[in-house]
């Protein structure tokens, strides 16, 4: 008897078919990224290799991820229920990607991995499935993706702690004092997108559970830099984005406990989320929704985005987080020690110099508009950093010691070059960053502070740009 199409597809797995089409070379540290040889023009003349130091906003795609996606692309087909070979191949790849992410996060048996568009989408999904009367507790230090989705819940915003221990104490006190003492959810970052400091997630999870609450980890800045274990941290859910994890193809993840997800109405209603739809005698429609992750994945999924996340998870795992973390910490020391030698520079921090951190560092420069400084780094040195409030406005305001009513926004359009602005500069890096990029950055900071910009700049559309 001939083999069935399903058996044929299973035997020729997506990973085997893709590898046959061409895989990247074995992973190494640093991991090669797309765009590592791009040359950009300098306003002062000539060109230089672009130093991408804005990983906290969006990390470049790993070359391995790009190669894997390109190898799969000819095999692309619609997922689920398609009878054709490519549809079944793509379905196999899509669901295997779910398994890969489950393993990457060290999820518990029974945890669901739901594919979303981003961390923001993941946390809005979780906000949509909260049980009735659930209270939410979130520190003011969170990225807006974690701070803002809870619009239909009673939210307690906790003040910025100045030590990890104070964070735990603040949370314990707030949870113990909640009234009524009902369902509660804590949302906390794993690593700050402003300071890079790693939060005491396991301790916060223990505090949450001791007071009958659940906890969701925003791992957008942690997962690209550090291993994340749902089991060891004992968090209930974890959310992250592909574009932070070297897979910028429009997908994200919410992984964790299934019960709240299964009990709530689908995040989006439509095909894929529905298991059975039938007309009623009265003319209406009855719907039976899936109880699997598909319940919250209505519509045709982003197969390329999902596969790219799985490819990044594999690449980071194979490279070994131990070696990646060691190397990144060396880069962190280079930057922090270099900035410490420039008296005009103030590095922003909640927990102090000795706090563990990932490759994310924010600072201000005395006498400089942050937008002007970032523009000069780009135009005169070919270095891409970020300036602004980093979608964490309350935290940056706290770190800068500003009055809540003081005007400030990303780009500070009201401030002229050289004038103080209520924003900061952020440099961020990771597994794809060459030593030369951070060394160039430190040297550029020294030169700009000592000698000033070589070019004139003006404010245009809220951005500081070279005057031409």
C-alpha positions as a LaTeX table, in Angstrom:
\begin{tabular}{lrrr}
\hline
Residue & $x$ (\AA) & $y$ (\AA) & $z$ (\AA) \\
\hline
Unk1 & 0.00 & 0.00 & 0.00 \\
Unk2 & 1.38 & 3.41 & $-0.91$ \\
Unk3 & 2.23 & 5.93 & 1.78 \\
Unk4 & $-0.38$ & 8.54 & 2.57 \\
Unk5 & 0.33 & 12.21 & 1.83 \\
Unk6 & 0.39 & 12.91 & 5.57 \\
Unk7 & 2.95 & 10.19 & 6.16 \\
Unk8 & 5.08 & 11.55 & 3.31 \\
Unk9 & 5.02 & 15.06 & 4.73 \\
Unk10 & 5.84 & 13.81 & 8.21 \\
Unk11 & 8.79 & 11.83 & 6.92 \\
Unk12 & 10.04 & 14.79 & 4.92 \\
Unk13 & 9.79 & 17.29 & 7.75 \\
Unk14 & 9.90 & 21.05 & 7.09 \\
Unk15 & 13.27 & 21.32 & 8.80 \\
Unk16 & 14.69 & 18.56 & 6.63 \\
Unk17 & 13.29 & 20.12 & 3.46 \\
Unk18 & 14.56 & 23.56 & 4.41 \\
Unk19 & 18.01 & 22.29 & 5.35 \\
Unk20 & 18.21 & 20.49 & 2.05 \\
Unk21 & 17.63 & 23.83 & 0.38 \\
Unk22 & 20.53 & 25.41 & 2.28 \\
Unk23 & 21.27 & 26.10 & 5.95 \\
Unk24 & 23.49 & 28.71 & 7.52 \\
Unk25 & 26.86 & 27.71 & 8.92 \\
Unk26 & 27.05 & 26.60 & 12.55 \\
Unk27 & 26.31 & 29.33 & 15.11 \\
Unk28 & 29.10 & 31.21 & 16.81 \\
Unk29 & 29.53 & 34.20 & 19.13 \\
Unk30 & 29.04 & 36.84 & 18.06 \\
Unk31 & 26.25 & 35.54 & 15.84 \\
Unk32 & 26.40 & 37.08 & 12.35 \\
Unk33 & 23.52 & 39.44 & 11.64 \\
Unk34 & 22.04 & 40.77 & 8.45 \\
Unk35 & 23.37 & 44.20 & 7.49 \\
Unk36 & 26.68 & 43.81 & 9.31 \\
Unk37 & 28.60 & 45.13 & 6.26 \\
Unk38 & 26.30 & 48.03 & 5.34 \\
Unk39 & 28.22 & 51.26 & 4.68 \\
Unk40 & 26.57 & 54.60 & 5.45 \\
Unk41 & 27.61 & 58.12 & 4.43 \\
Unk42 & 29.03 & 60.60 & 6.94 \\
Unk43 & 27.98 & 64.22 & 6.79 \\
Unk44 & 31.66 & 65.15 & 7.14 \\
Unk45 & 32.56 & 63.09 & 4.07 \\
Unk46 & 33.28 & 59.47 & 3.27 \\
Unk47 & 31.58 & 56.30 & 4.47 \\
Unk48 & 31.82 & 53.96 & 7.43 \\
Unk49 & 30.37 & 50.57 & 8.33 \\
Unk50 & 27.11 & 51.19 & 10.17 \\
Unk51 & 27.23 & 50.49 & 13.91 \\
Unk52 & 23.74 & 49.30 & 14.83 \\
Unk53 & 23.48 & 50.02 & 18.55 \\
Unk54 & 19.70 & 50.15 & 18.88 \\
Unk55 & 19.02 & 46.48 & 19.58 \\
Unk56 & 16.56 & 47.34 & 22.37 \\
Unk57 & 14.21 & 48.85 & 19.78 \\
Unk58 & 14.64 & 46.15 & 17.15 \\
Unk59 & 17.54 & 43.78 & 16.72 \\
Unk60 & 18.85 & 42.98 & 13.25 \\
Unk61 & 17.90 & 39.59 & 11.86 \\
Unk62 & 20.40 & 36.84 & 12.50 \\
Unk63 & 21.97 & 35.67 & 9.27 \\
Unk64 & 20.91 & 32.16 & 10.30 \\
Unk65 & 17.30 & 33.30 & 10.63 \\
Unk66 & 17.36 & 35.01 & 7.24 \\
Unk67 & 18.90 & 31.95 & 5.59 \\
Unk68 & 16.35 & 29.62 & 7.17 \\
Unk69 & 13.43 & 31.83 & 6.12 \\
Unk70 & 14.78 & 32.16 & 2.57 \\
Unk71 & 15.23 & 28.40 & 2.36 \\
Unk72 & 11.66 & 27.80 & 3.50 \\
Unk73 & 10.03 & 30.49 & 1.32 \\
Unk74 & 9.62 & 28.32 & $-1.82$ \\
Unk75 & 7.78 & 25.75 & 0.31 \\
Unk76 & 5.30 & 28.27 & 1.72 \\
Unk77 & 1.66 & 27.22 & 1.80 \\
Unk78 & $-1.50$ & 27.97 & 3.78 \\
Unk79 & $-1.51$ & 26.25 & 7.15 \\
Unk80 & $-4.17$ & 23.96 & 8.66 \\
Unk81 & $-6.67$ & 21.97 & 6.66 \\
Unk82 & $-4.87$ & 22.37 & 3.32 \\
Unk83 & $-4.74$ & 19.08 & 1.40 \\
Unk84 & $-1.71$ & 20.01 & $-0.71$ \\
Unk85 & 1.85 & 18.97 & 0.05 \\
Unk86 & 3.08 & 22.51 & 0.70 \\
Unk87 & 0.15 & 23.27 & 3.00 \\
Unk88 & 0.84 & 20.17 & 5.05 \\
Unk89 & 4.55 & 20.93 & 5.05 \\
Unk90 & 3.87 & 24.49 & 6.26 \\
Unk91 & 1.44 & 23.26 & 8.91 \\
Unk92 & 4.06 & 20.85 & 10.19 \\
Unk93 & 6.64 & 23.66 & 10.30 \\
Unk94 & 4.21 & 26.04 & 12.04 \\
Unk95 & 3.30 & 23.57 & 14.78 \\
Unk96 & 6.90 & 22.41 & 15.19 \\
Unk97 & 7.82 & 26.06 & 15.72 \\
Unk98 & 5.37 & 26.10 & 18.62 \\
Unk99 & 7.21 & 23.13 & 20.13 \\
Unk100 & 10.57 & 24.88 & 19.65 \\
Unk101 & 9.37 & 27.99 & 21.49 \\
Unk102 & 7.88 & 25.84 & 24.26 \\
Unk103 & 11.29 & 24.20 & 24.73 \\
Unk104 & 13.19 & 27.51 & 24.44 \\
Unk105 & 11.15 & 28.96 & 27.31 \\
Unk106 & 11.26 & 25.71 & 29.33 \\
Unk107 & 7.49 & 25.78 & 29.67 \\
Unk108 & 5.52 & 23.40 & 31.87 \\
Unk109 & 3.54 & 20.50 & 30.49 \\
Unk110 & 0.13 & 21.87 & 29.56 \\
Unk111 & 1.31 & 25.43 & 28.98 \\
Unk112 & 0.11 & 26.95 & 25.72 \\
Unk113 & 2.22 & 28.88 & 23.23 \\
Unk114 & 0.08 & 31.45 & 21.42 \\
Unk115 & 1.56 & 33.30 & 18.46 \\
Unk116 & 0.77 & 37.00 & 18.32 \\
Unk117 & 2.09 & 40.09 & 16.54 \\
Unk118 & 4.37 & 41.40 & 19.32 \\
Unk119 & 4.85 & 41.76 & 23.06 \\
Unk120 & 2.27 & 44.55 & 23.00 \\
Unk121 & $-0.21$ & 42.28 & 21.26 \\
Unk122 & 0.54 & 39.44 & 23.69 \\
Unk123 & $-0.16$ & 41.56 & 26.76 \\
Unk124 & $-3.29$ & 43.04 & 25.23 \\
Unk125 & $-4.42$ & 39.45 & 24.61 \\
Unk126 & $-3.82$ & 38.60 & 28.25 \\
Unk127 & $-5.66$ & 41.75 & 29.30 \\
Unk128 & $-8.64$ & 40.61 & 27.23 \\
Unk129 & $-8.89$ & 37.24 & 29.02 \\
Unk130 & $-8.63$ & 38.42 & 32.63 \\
Unk131 & $-11.34$ & 36.93 & 34.86 \\
Unk132 & $-14.02$ & 39.21 & 36.23 \\
Unk133 & $-12.91$ & 41.58 & 39.00 \\
Unk134 & $-9.25$ & 40.79 & 38.44 \\
Unk135 & $-6.94$ & 43.49 & 39.81 \\
Unk136 & $-3.68$ & 44.29 & 38.04 \\
Unk137 & $-0.45$ & 45.43 & 39.72 \\
Unk138 & 2.28 & 47.01 & 37.62 \\
Unk139 & 5.32 & 49.12 & 38.44 \\
Unk140 & 5.58 & 52.59 & 36.88 \\
Unk141 & 8.93 & 51.43 & 35.52 \\
Unk142 & 7.34 & 49.27 & 32.82 \\
Unk143 & 7.43 & 49.76 & 29.07 \\
Unk144 & 4.11 & 51.06 & 27.79 \\
Unk145 & 3.40 & 47.60 & 26.34 \\
Unk146 & 3.13 & 46.38 & 29.94 \\
Unk147 & 1.84 & 49.58 & 31.52 \\
Unk148 & $-1.16$ & 50.38 & 29.33 \\
Unk149 & $-3.13$ & 47.28 & 28.15 \\
Unk150 & $-5.16$ & 46.85 & 31.34 \\
Unk151 & $-7.90$ & 49.36 & 30.48 \\
Unk152 & $-10.82$ & 47.23 & 31.63 \\
Unk153 & $-9.31$ & 46.22 & 34.97 \\
Unk154 & $-8.66$ & 47.96 & 38.25 \\
Unk155 & $-4.96$ & 48.82 & 38.06 \\
Unk156 & $-2.58$ & 49.69 & 40.88 \\
Unk157 & 0.53 & 51.48 & 39.66 \\
Unk158 & 3.48 & 50.92 & 41.99 \\
Unk159 & 6.22 & 53.49 & 42.48 \\
Unk160 & 9.69 & 52.82 & 41.10 \\
Unk161 & 11.76 & 50.78 & 43.58 \\
Unk162 & 15.39 & 51.64 & 44.18 \\
Unk163 & 16.55 & 48.12 & 45.03 \\
Unk164 & 15.40 & 44.64 & 44.00 \\
Unk165 & 14.44 & 43.95 & 47.61 \\
Unk166 & 12.32 & 47.08 & 47.69 \\
Unk167 & 10.53 & 45.90 & 44.56 \\
Unk168 & 9.54 & 42.67 & 46.29 \\
Unk169 & 8.51 & 44.45 & 49.49 \\
Unk170 & 6.42 & 46.99 & 47.57 \\
Unk171 & 4.61 & 44.27 & 45.68 \\
Unk172 & 3.97 & 42.14 & 48.77 \\
Unk173 & 2.49 & 45.10 & 50.62 \\
Unk174 & 0.24 & 46.08 & 47.71 \\
Unk175 & $-1.04$ & 42.53 & 47.20 \\
Unk176 & $-1.68$ & 41.99 & 50.88 \\
Unk177 & $-3.65$ & 45.24 & 51.14 \\
Unk178 & $-5.83$ & 44.72 & 48.06 \\
Unk179 & $-9.54$ & 44.97 & 48.61 \\
Unk180 & $-11.39$ & 42.85 & 47.74 \\
Unk181 & $-8.92$ & 40.00 & 48.07 \\
Unk182 & $-9.82$ & 38.43 & 44.73 \\
Unk183 & $-8.04$ & 37.41 & 41.53 \\
Unk184 & $-4.95$ & 39.48 & 40.74 \\
Unk185 & $-2.27$ & 39.70 & 38.09 \\
Unk186 & 1.22 & 41.17 & 38.40 \\
Unk187 & 2.99 & 42.37 & 35.26 \\
Unk188 & 6.74 & 42.87 & 35.44 \\
Unk189 & 9.65 & 43.25 & 33.05 \\
Unk190 & 12.56 & 40.84 & 33.06 \\
Unk191 & 15.09 & 43.49 & 32.07 \\
Unk192 & 14.44 & 47.22 & 31.79 \\
Unk193 & 14.35 & 48.64 & 28.27 \\
Unk194 & 15.79 & 51.87 & 29.74 \\
Unk195 & 18.48 & 50.82 & 32.21 \\
Unk196 & 19.06 & 47.20 & 31.18 \\
Unk197 & 18.84 & 46.16 & 34.83 \\
Unk198 & 17.56 & 42.63 & 35.46 \\
Unk199 & 14.59 & 42.45 & 37.80 \\
Unk200 & 14.15 & 39.86 & 40.61 \\
Unk201 & 11.54 & 37.92 & 38.68 \\
Unk202 & 11.64 & 34.67 & 40.67 \\
Unk203 & 11.27 & 36.57 & 43.95 \\
Unk204 & 8.40 & 38.65 & 42.57 \\
Unk205 & 6.71 & 35.49 & 41.30 \\
Unk206 & 7.02 & 33.89 & 44.73 \\
Unk207 & 5.53 & 37.00 & 46.34 \\
Unk208 & 2.66 & 37.04 & 43.85 \\
Unk209 & 1.81 & 33.39 & 44.40 \\
Unk210 & 2.07 & 33.73 & 48.18 \\
Unk211 & $-0.70$ & 36.32 & 47.98 \\
Unk212 & $-2.93$ & 34.41 & 45.57 \\
Unk213 & $-1.93$ & 36.37 & 42.47 \\
Unk214 & $-0.54$ & 35.37 & 39.11 \\
Unk215 & 2.34 & 36.98 & 37.26 \\
Unk216 & 3.21 & 37.66 & 33.63 \\
Unk217 & 6.80 & 38.32 & 32.60 \\
Unk218 & 7.54 & 40.84 & 29.86 \\
Unk219 & 10.66 & 39.18 & 28.48 \\
Unk220 & 11.06 & 41.41 & 25.43 \\
Unk221 & 14.44 & 42.68 & 26.66 \\
Unk222 & 15.46 & 39.60 & 28.64 \\
Unk223 & 14.96 & 36.72 & 26.19 \\
Unk224 & 17.46 & 37.99 & 23.55 \\
Unk225 & 20.21 & 38.32 & 26.18 \\
Unk226 & 19.59 & 35.72 & 28.85 \\
Unk227 & 17.97 & 32.28 & 29.17 \\
Unk228 & 14.35 & 32.39 & 30.32 \\
Unk229 & 12.87 & 29.39 & 32.13 \\
Unk230 & 9.17 & 29.50 & 32.91 \\
Unk231 & 9.67 & 26.58 & 35.30 \\
Unk232 & 12.59 & 28.05 & 37.25 \\
Unk233 & 11.17 & 31.58 & 37.45 \\
Unk234 & 7.74 & 30.09 & 38.21 \\
Unk235 & 5.93 & 32.75 & 36.20 \\
Unk236 & 2.44 & 32.08 & 34.90 \\
Unk237 & 2.98 & 33.65 & 31.48 \\
Unk238 & 5.80 & 35.12 & 29.45 \\
Unk239 & 5.55 & 37.50 & 26.50 \\
Unk240 & 8.17 & 38.55 & 23.97 \\
Unk241 & 8.60 & 39.85 & 20.43 \\
Unk242 & 10.40 & 38.33 & 17.47 \\
Unk243 & 11.84 & 41.67 & 16.40 \\
Unk244 & 13.77 & 41.92 & 19.67 \\
Unk245 & 14.94 & 38.31 & 19.32 \\
Unk246 & 16.75 & 38.75 & 15.97 \\
Unk247 & 13.61 & 37.71 & 14.04 \\
Unk248 & 12.00 & 40.97 & 12.81 \\
Unk249 & 9.18 & 39.43 & 10.78 \\
Unk250 & 6.10 & 40.61 & 12.68 \\
Unk251 & 5.40 & 37.88 & 15.23 \\
Unk252 & 5.37 & 37.59 & 19.01 \\
Unk253 & 4.60 & 35.04 & 21.71 \\
Unk254 & 2.40 & 34.67 & 24.77 \\
Unk255 & 3.22 & 31.41 & 26.55 \\
Unk256 & 1.91 & 30.02 & 29.81 \\
Unk257 & $-1.07$ & 28.67 & 31.69 \\
Unk258 & $-4.00$ & 27.59 & 29.57 \\
Unk259 & $-6.97$ & 28.05 & 31.91 \\
Unk260 & $-7.61$ & 31.79 & 31.59 \\
Unk261 & $-7.01$ & 31.53 & 27.84 \\
Unk262 & $-9.46$ & 28.64 & 27.46 \\
Unk263 & $-12.18$ & 30.18 & 29.60 \\
Unk264 & $-12.30$ & 33.57 & 27.87 \\
Unk265 & $-13.86$ & 34.57 & 24.59 \\
Unk266 & $-11.38$ & 34.54 & 21.69 \\
Unk267 & $-9.18$ & 37.63 & 21.42 \\
Unk268 & $-10.21$ & 37.86 & 17.76 \\
Unk269 & $-13.26$ & 36.14 & 16.29 \\
Unk270 & $-12.91$ & 34.42 & 12.94 \\
Unk271 & $-11.63$ & 31.43 & 11.05 \\
Unk272 & $-9.01$ & 29.35 & 12.78 \\
Unk273 & $-10.34$ & 30.21 & 16.23 \\
Unk274 & $-13.66$ & 28.53 & 15.51 \\
Unk275 & $-14.05$ & 24.75 & 15.64 \\
Unk276 & $-17.69$ & 24.52 & 14.57 \\
Unk277 & $-20.21$ & 27.11 & 13.35 \\
Unk278 & $-23.88$ & 26.31 & 12.75 \\
Unk279 & $-27.09$ & 28.21 & 12.09 \\
Unk280 & $-29.79$ & 28.04 & 14.73 \\
Unk281 & $-33.49$ & 27.61 & 14.10 \\
Unk282 & $-34.06$ & 31.23 & 15.11 \\
Unk283 & $-31.66$ & 32.38 & 12.39 \\
Unk284 & $-28.71$ & 33.08 & 14.63 \\
Unk285 & $-25.31$ & 31.38 & 14.75 \\
Unk286 & $-23.84$ & 29.01 & 17.33 \\
Unk287 & $-20.06$ & 28.83 & 17.58 \\
Unk288 & $-17.84$ & 26.26 & 19.24 \\
Unk289 & $-14.39$ & 27.74 & 19.78 \\
Unk290 & $-11.12$ & 25.83 & 19.96 \\
Unk291 & $-9.65$ & 25.24 & 23.40 \\
Unk292 & $-6.09$ & 25.05 & 22.07 \\
Unk293 & $-3.84$ & 28.01 & 21.30 \\
Unk294 & $-5.76$ & 28.36 & 18.03 \\
Unk295 & $-8.61$ & 29.89 & 20.06 \\
Unk296 & $-6.66$ & 33.18 & 20.08 \\
Unk297 & $-5.01$ & 32.89 & 16.66 \\
Unk298 & $-7.92$ & 33.76 & 14.36 \\
Unk299 & $-7.10$ & 34.48 & 10.73 \\
Unk300 & $-4.27$ & 33.24 & 8.53 \\
Unk301 & $-1.18$ & 33.15 & 10.72 \\
Unk302 & 2.16 & 34.76 & 9.97 \\
Unk303 & 3.98 & 31.53 & 9.17 \\
Unk304 & 7.20 & 33.29 & 8.16 \\
Unk305 & 7.22 & 35.31 & 11.37 \\
Unk306 & 6.56 & 32.25 & 13.52 \\
Unk307 & 9.23 & 30.20 & 11.78 \\
Unk308 & 11.74 & 33.05 & 12.14 \\
Unk309 & 11.17 & 33.10 & 15.92 \\
Unk310 & 11.75 & 29.36 & 16.09 \\
Unk311 & 14.91 & 29.72 & 13.99 \\
Unk312 & 16.20 & 32.43 & 16.35 \\
Unk313 & 15.42 & 30.28 & 19.40 \\
Unk314 & 17.42 & 27.44 & 17.90 \\
Unk315 & 20.32 & 29.68 & 16.92 \\
Unk316 & 20.63 & 31.21 & 20.40 \\
Unk317 & 20.32 & 27.81 & 22.07 \\
Unk318 & 22.94 & 26.23 & 19.84 \\
Unk319 & 25.32 & 29.16 & 20.31 \\
Unk320 & 25.02 & 28.70 & 24.07 \\
Unk321 & 23.75 & 31.43 & 26.35 \\
Unk322 & 26.70 & 30.99 & 28.72 \\
Unk323 & 29.20 & 32.18 & 26.12 \\
Unk324 & 26.84 & 34.82 & 24.72 \\
Unk325 & 26.22 & 36.29 & 28.18 \\
Unk326 & 29.94 & 36.33 & 29.03 \\
Unk327 & 30.78 & 38.21 & 25.85 \\
Unk328 & 27.90 & 40.65 & 26.22 \\
Unk329 & 28.97 & 41.43 & 29.78 \\
Unk330 & 32.41 & 42.32 & 28.45 \\
Unk331 & 30.76 & 44.78 & 26.05 \\
Unk332 & 28.68 & 46.20 & 28.91 \\
Unk333 & 31.87 & 46.80 & 30.92 \\
Unk334 & 33.54 & 48.48 & 27.95 \\
Unk335 & 30.66 & 50.90 & 27.53 \\
Unk336 & 30.06 & 51.62 & 31.22 \\
Unk337 & 33.74 & 52.10 & 31.99 \\
Unk338 & 34.13 & 54.32 & 28.93 \\
Unk339 & 31.16 & 56.49 & 29.87 \\
Unk340 & 32.36 & 56.70 & 33.49 \\
Unk341 & 35.51 & 58.43 & 32.23 \\
Unk342 & 33.46 & 61.31 & 30.80 \\
Unk343 & 32.38 & 63.57 & 33.69 \\
Unk344 & 29.58 & 65.20 & 31.66 \\
Unk345 & 27.83 & 61.83 & 31.20 \\
Unk346 & 25.26 & 60.56 & 33.68 \\
Unk347 & 24.18 & 56.92 & 33.29 \\
Unk348 & 20.59 & 56.24 & 34.36 \\
Unk349 & 20.01 & 53.49 & 36.91 \\
Unk350 & 17.40 & 52.29 & 39.39 \\
Unk351 & 19.35 & 49.64 & 41.29 \\
Unk352 & 22.89 & 51.04 & 41.21 \\
Unk353 & 26.18 & 50.22 & 39.50 \\
Unk354 & 26.43 & 46.66 & 40.81 \\
Unk355 & 23.03 & 45.51 & 39.56 \\
Unk356 & 23.08 & 42.71 & 36.97 \\
Unk357 & 22.10 & 44.02 & 33.56 \\
Unk358 & 21.84 & 43.23 & 29.87 \\
Unk359 & 23.28 & 45.26 & 27.00 \\
Unk360 & 20.98 & 48.26 & 27.37 \\
Unk361 & 22.37 & 51.54 & 28.78 \\
Unk362 & 20.72 & 54.97 & 28.86 \\
Unk363 & 22.43 & 58.23 & 29.72 \\
Unk364 & 22.27 & 62.01 & 29.43 \\
Unk365 & 25.08 & 64.45 & 28.66 \\
Unk366 & 25.34 & 67.73 & 30.52 \\
Unk367 & 24.87 & 70.70 & 28.20 \\
Unk368 & 23.47 & 68.60 & 25.36 \\
Unk369 & 20.02 & 68.06 & 23.93 \\
Unk370 & 19.81 & 64.26 & 23.73 \\
Unk371 & 18.33 & 64.40 & 20.23 \\
Unk372 & 21.25 & 66.58 & 19.11 \\
Unk373 & 23.78 & 64.16 & 20.61 \\
Unk374 & 22.17 & 61.13 & 18.96 \\
Unk375 & 21.98 & 62.95 & 15.63 \\
Unk376 & 25.71 & 63.74 & 15.79 \\
Unk377 & 26.56 & 60.12 & 16.60 \\
Unk378 & 24.69 & 59.07 & 13.48 \\
Unk379 & 25.72 & 61.78 & 11.04 \\
Unk380 & 29.38 & 62.10 & 12.05 \\
Unk381 & 30.25 & 58.58 & 13.24 \\
Unk382 & 27.78 & 56.21 & 11.55 \\
Unk383 & 26.42 & 55.04 & 14.92 \\
Unk384 & 22.72 & 54.31 & 15.36 \\
Unk385 & 21.40 & 54.81 & 18.90 \\
Unk386 & 18.00 & 55.96 & 20.18 \\
Unk387 & 16.99 & 59.12 & 21.97 \\
Unk388 & 13.71 & 59.92 & 23.67 \\
Unk389 & 11.65 & 58.43 & 26.47 \\
Unk390 & 11.78 & 54.88 & 25.07 \\
Unk391 & 8.05 & 54.15 & 25.49 \\
Unk392 & 8.67 & 54.21 & 29.23 \\
Unk393 & 7.78 & 57.83 & 30.00 \\
Unk394 & 7.10 & 57.53 & 33.76 \\
Unk395 & 10.38 & 55.66 & 34.33 \\
Unk396 & 12.55 & 58.10 & 32.37 \\
Unk397 & 10.89 & 61.04 & 34.12 \\
Unk398 & 11.63 & 59.41 & 37.49 \\
Unk399 & 15.25 & 58.73 & 36.56 \\
Unk400 & 15.73 & 62.31 & 35.35 \\
Unk401 & 14.07 & 63.70 & 38.46 \\
Unk402 & 11.56 & 65.71 & 36.47 \\
Unk403 & 8.33 & 67.25 & 37.65 \\
Unk404 & 5.33 & 65.26 & 36.35 \\
Unk405 & 4.05 & 68.44 & 34.68 \\
Unk406 & 7.34 & 69.25 & 32.93 \\
Unk407 & 6.98 & 69.10 & 29.16 \\
Unk408 & 8.93 & 66.37 & 27.45 \\
Unk409 & 8.50 & 63.95 & 24.59 \\
Unk410 & 10.50 & 61.78 & 22.25 \\
Unk411 & 12.67 & 64.04 & 20.09 \\
Unk412 & 12.00 & 67.08 & 22.32 \\
Unk413 & 10.88 & 69.30 & 19.41 \\
Unk414 & 10.72 & 72.33 & 21.72 \\
Unk415 & 14.46 & 72.13 & 22.51 \\
Unk416 & 17.14 & 73.54 & 20.23 \\
Unk417 & 20.45 & 71.71 & 19.68 \\
Unk418 & 22.56 & 72.16 & 22.81 \\
Unk419 & 19.55 & 72.95 & 24.99 \\
Unk420 & 18.55 & 70.55 & 27.80 \\
Unk421 & 15.69 & 68.25 & 26.93 \\
Unk422 & 13.55 & 65.90 & 28.97 \\
Unk423 & 14.77 & 62.77 & 27.27 \\
Unk424 & 17.82 & 60.54 & 27.17 \\
Unk425 & 20.14 & 58.59 & 24.87 \\
Unk426 & 20.10 & 54.79 & 24.78 \\
Unk427 & 22.79 & 52.48 & 23.45 \\
Unk428 & 21.95 & 48.79 & 23.17 \\
Unk429 & 23.69 & 45.76 & 21.72 \\
Unk430 & 23.74 & 41.99 & 21.73 \\
Unk431 & 24.93 & 38.79 & 20.14 \\
Unk432 & 25.58 & 40.37 & 16.74 \\
Unk433 & 27.58 & 43.39 & 17.93 \\
Unk434 & 31.28 & 43.54 & 16.98 \\
Unk435 & 33.75 & 44.93 & 19.52 \\
Unk436 & 34.60 & 47.76 & 17.12 \\
Unk437 & 31.05 & 49.14 & 17.26 \\
Unk438 & 31.07 & 49.71 & 21.02 \\
Unk439 & 34.67 & 50.96 & 20.93 \\
Unk440 & 33.72 & 53.46 & 18.21 \\
Unk441 & 30.73 & 54.54 & 20.27 \\
Unk442 & 32.81 & 55.19 & 23.41 \\
Unk443 & 35.37 & 57.12 & 21.38 \\
Unk444 & 32.66 & 59.17 & 19.70 \\
Unk445 & 31.11 & 60.13 & 23.04 \\
Unk446 & 34.50 & 61.30 & 24.30 \\
Unk447 & 35.13 & 63.38 & 21.16 \\
Unk448 & 31.69 & 64.98 & 21.07 \\
Unk449 & 31.85 & 65.99 & 24.72 \\
Unk450 & 35.42 & 67.29 & 24.41 \\
Unk451 & 35.22 & 69.01 & 21.02 \\
Unk452 & 31.54 & 69.46 & 20.20 \\
Unk453 & 29.83 & 68.52 & 16.96 \\
Unk454 & 31.63 & 69.13 & 13.69 \\
Unk455 & 28.39 & 69.99 & 11.90 \\
Unk456 & 25.46 & 72.30 & 12.42 \\
Unk457 & 22.08 & 70.78 & 13.24 \\
Unk458 & 18.49 & 71.97 & 13.22 \\
Unk459 & 15.17 & 70.69 & 14.52 \\
Unk460 & 12.81 & 69.37 & 11.86 \\
Unk461 & 9.57 & 67.52 & 12.57 \\
Unk462 & 10.57 & 66.86 & 16.16 \\
Unk463 & 13.94 & 65.43 & 15.15 \\
Unk464 & 17.42 & 66.94 & 15.25 \\
Unk465 & 18.95 & 66.61 & 11.79 \\
Unk466 & 22.08 & 67.91 & 10.02 \\
Unk467 & 21.61 & 71.36 & 8.54 \\
Unk468 & 22.28 & 71.16 & 4.80 \\
\hline
\end{tabular}
